[in-house]
Amino acid sequence: MDILDKYLQEAEQDTKLDVFSVKDVQSMLPAIKHKWVGRLIRAKRKLNHLMDEKEEIRSSLLEKAKQQALYKVTDSMLEKQIDKSKSVKDVAKQIKEQRLIIDFLERTEKIFSSMTFDIKNLTEVMKIETL
C-alpha cells in the first residue's frame, strides 16, 4: 500500500461524523487538523528536497557529459539527453507523485477546516430534533 492509499483510508476514518460521535470528533478536531497540516508541510519539504536532488543530478551529468564529449555540443542539447536518463526520470516520477500527495493533503486540510461548520450544523439539527 502506498502512502496515498494510507492517507485516503485515514482521512476516511478522521471524517466519520454522526450523532453519536459528534462530541468526540469536535474535541479531537484541532489535533486532527494539526496532523494533516503537519503532513502537508512535510510533503512540501520532501518535494523541495526531490527538486534539489534532480537539479544536482542534472548538473552532475551535464558536467560529466561536457568532459567526455568528443566535440562541442550546446548545453540545451546535452540537457535534453540528460532529461532522458534513468536517474533524472526516476526523480521526476517521484516529484510527480509528491505533487499528487500535496494536492490531496491541501484538499484534505480544506475539508477539515470546513468540518467545524459541519459539526455546528449537525448540532443544530440535533437541537431541533430534541424539541
Beta strands, then each sheet from edge to edge (+ up, - down):
end
